[in-house]
Structures are given as structure tokens and as C-alpha cells.
């Protein structure tokens, strides 16, 4: 009687292990609301300085960009490819290491981020971005302007 029970247990263990296999997360959307801009994955706070985390204010409310004050870069996803672009120009005072308007470039892509920054007592070490626009210009392609909003977080 013990032998058939051991055989059943031996057969059941691989099935149980297979059921517990961790599923990988689904891929991030390559397009937000039909635009040629995609979702970026969760981003970490930089080791120094501040970062602005920007969500689209379109129906999907997706994380589409992260601007970092030092080094001055922006991360976004275009045509299913994540890109980091360096800042090439800035205008106006925004605060937390950011300008009111910043231009980022890389290859044939230019991104202009215009944002309002609001300090808030309930956000120690950071601020809100109640309204902003992200304009993406690429050679040979239509330009897009995406309304965004978000939060600024700063390293200790």
C-alpha cells in the first residue's frame, strides 16, 4: 500500500510546483492613448538631487516620463524603446533643480518639458507638478504634445 502512495506523491509534486510558478508581469503598453509614447516602468529616486515623475493626464493616467535634475536628463519610451535624453537648454526658474522650461535632445528627437512646480507642506523633500506639457519632436514624424502632471521627489 505504501508503494502506490509514494508514486502518487512523486507525481503530484511536479504538478504542484508548476502551479506555484511565478508569472512574469505583462509587458508595458507601447502606446498611451494611441500616441507614439509608451509607459515607462517604475523608476527609483536618484542617488542625489531631485526627479520629476510625470503621468499623462489623458484617460490612461500612465507614467510616461521621469526628468532628473542632476544629471539633467529625461527618460521616456518612444516606439517601444526607452530613451534617456540630455538637457540642452533651459528657461525660467522652476525650483528643485528644474527650470520652468527645459529642452532635451538625443539623435533626431527633441523633447520640451514645460512645467509648473508647486511646493506643498504635505510633501516634505519634494513638490507637486500640477500641470505641465511634454512636447516630442522627431525628424520625419508628427510632433506630439501630451498634458502631464506629477510629483517631484528629492534624495535625502
N, C-alpha and C positions, 0 to 999 in steps of 0.2 A: 504494500500500500504506500510505503514511503517513496518508492521509485517514481510512480506516476505523479505524485505531488511535487517532487523535485523537478521533474521535466516540465510540468505546468509553470512552476515558478521561474525556471530558466527561460521559458518562452515569454512570460509576462514581463520580465524586467526590461528587455529592449523596447517593448511597446510603451511601457510607462515612461521610459527615458525619452522616447521620441515625442510623447505628448508634452513633456516639460521643456522642449527645445524653445529657446528664446527667439521670438520673431524679430527680424530687423525692422526698424521704423520705415514707414513708406517714404519714397523719395519726396523731396521738397518740390512744390509747384514751380515749374519753369516760367510760368506766366501769372501775373497778378491782374485779375480783372481784364484779361485779353491784351494787356500791354506787353511789350518785349522786355519787361523787367521781372525778375523772379524773386522768390523768397530766399533770404539768407538764413542759415541755421543760427541757433542760439549763440551769442557772442559773449566772450569773457570781458570783464573790466580790464583795461590796460594796466600794466605794472606801475606806470606813472602817468600823471596828467588825467585828463577827462575824455569821455567818449559820449557822443550823442547817438542814441538808439532811436531810429526813425521807422514808424509804422505808416503804411498808407492810410489815408482817411477815406479811401474808396470802400465799396461794400465788403471787401475781404479783410481789411484791417491787418495786413501782413507785415512782418518785419522785413523791410526791403533795403535798408542801408544802415551803416554804422560809420560815423565820422569820428576820427580820433584827432585830438589836439596836438599830441606830440608822440611820434612824428605826424605831421599834418597830412592825413590820408583819408580816403573814403573807401568803404567796401560795399559792393553791390553785385548783383548777379544779372548779367545780360546774355541772352541767347544760351541759357543753361550753363554759363561759365562764370564762376566767381571772379571778381576783379578787384584789385586794390589800385587806386589811382592817387598820385601825389598832388598836393595843392600847388598851384602855380600863381595864384593871385588871390587877394582878399580886399574887402572894403568894409568900412564901418566897424563899430565896436559892438560886439555881441556879449562877451563875457565868458568866463570859464575856459579861456584859451581859444575861443572861437570868434570869428568875425561875423558880422551881420550877413555878409555875402562872401562865399568862397568859391573859387573855380579850381577844379581838379582835372588833370589830363593824363592820358595814357594811350599811346598809339593813335588811332583815329577817333578816340572817344573823349568828349569834353562833358563834364558834369558841373552844373552850377547849383549850389545849395544856398538858398536864401532862407534865413530862419530868425524868428523872434525868440528870445530867451527870457524866461521869467523866473527870478529867484522866488523860492517859496519856503516858508518856515517849516513846513512839514516834510521837506526834502533836504535834510542835513547832508552836506557834501555833494550837492547836486542841484539841479534846476529842472524846470519843465520847458518843453518846446511846444507851446500851444498851437502854433501854426507855422508852416514852412512849405516851401516848394522845392522839388528836386527836378531840374531840367537836364535831360540827357540828349546830347547832340552827337551823332555819329556820321562819318562821311558816307554818302550814298544811301542814307536811310532817313526816314522821318524822325524829326525831333519829337520828344515827348515831355510833358510836364505833369508831374504827379504831386498832388497835395499830400503832405505828410505832417505828422505831429509826433512828439515823443518825449523822452526823458534824457537828461544828462547825468551821468554818474562819474564820480572822480575817485581815483585811488587815494587811500589813506592820507 
